Amino acid sequence: MSAPQSQSMKAQTAAKKLGILLSATPPEFREGPVTRDELNELQQNPPEWLAELRRNGPHPRHEVARKLGVSASGLARAGITDPLTTAQIKELLADKPQWLVTERARQAKVHEENARIKAQDAAKRSND
């Protein structure tokens, strides 16, 4: 019997799991599949290029949204379609443009509503 082969994934999938922008990665990462073992190693012991990308960006949309405390839809409504660097994100957080204030308030309401529904569902389950 041969040893089981490790699962592999496309570089795009691995980049998403790592929270980084694929186009900003080194060519050797982009050019081939990434095994589950390689992904685990990157997560446990990130090389300098990965640490640098996580620290300074550019960051993909979902990371930009998370760092700003808004939804991806909120970014789209604000016209933010390009990846942003950490410095650009910090600048937005410091300046707090009106769209960011509005979207953060919208996101807070969504979280409040989700918490209310979760509590309501828990109460129903405990009464059953």
N, C-alpha and C positions, 0 to 999 in steps of 0.2 A: 504494500500500500504506500502511496506517496503522501507527503505532508499536505494538509489542506492549504489552499491558496488564500492569501489575504484578500478581502474585498477591496475593490478599487473604485474610484469615483472620478468624475471629470474635475479638472482644475477649478472650474467655475463653482461647482458644488463645494469643494474644499475651501475656496476663498470665502464663500458665504458662511460656512461653518466657523471659519476663523474670524469673521467680521471685518474682512479687508476687501479692498477694491482690486479685482483681478488684473486690470490693466496697469496697476502700479507695482505688481509683483515682478520678480526677476524672470527672464525668459525660461530658465530651466523649470520653474514652477508651472508656468502657463502651458508649456509644450507637451506635457504628458499627463497620464493619469496619476492620481495620488492614492496610495493604498491607505487602508484604515490605520495600519501601523505607522506609516509616515505622518498621517494627520495627528495621531496621538502623540508622536514624538515632537511635532511642531507645537502642539498645545502645551506639552510638558516642558520642553526646552526650546523656546522660540529663538531662531537665529536672529542676528542683529537686524537684518532687513525686515523681518516680521515685527520685531519690537519697535523699530523705527516707524513702520506703517501704522501700528496701533497707537503709537504715541503722537505722531504728527500728521498722519493722513497722507494723501487724501482718503476720506472715508466714504463708503457707499451710502446711498440714501437712507437705508434703514438705520445705520449707525448715526448719521447726521440727525435724523428725526429723534432717535433715543437720547442723544446728547443734548438736544435742544428742548426735549420734553414735549414734543408734538408728534402728530401722526405723519405718516408718509403722505397722506392726502393733504394734510395741512401744508406740507412743503410744496406740494403741487399747486395748491391754491395761492401760495405766496410767490409762485413762479421760480422756486428753487429747484432746478432740474440737474444741475451739475454737482459732482462730488465737491465737498468742502474740506479744507484742512482744519486741524485743531485750532490754529490761530484765527481762522475765519469764524469758526464756531464761537470761540471765546469773545471775539469782537461783537458778534450778534448778541450774545448773552449780556455783554457789558452795555451795549447801546439800547437794547430792547426795543426794536422797531415795533410799530403798532401791530403789524401782522403777527409778530411773535407773541405779543401779549394776548391778542385775540385767540390765537391757536392754542396757547398754553391753557387759557381759561376753558376753551372748548374741550381740550384733552382732560382737564381736571373734572369737568362735568361728566364726561364719559366714564372715568374711573369711579366717580361717586355713584353713578347709576348702576354700574356693574357690581359694585360692593353692595348696594341696596338690594339688587336682584339676588345676589348670592346669599345674603342674610335672610331674605324672604324665603328662598328655596330651602335653606337650612332649617328655618322655623317650621315650614310645612312638613319636612321629613321627620323632625322631632315630634310633631303632633300626630303623625300617622301611626 
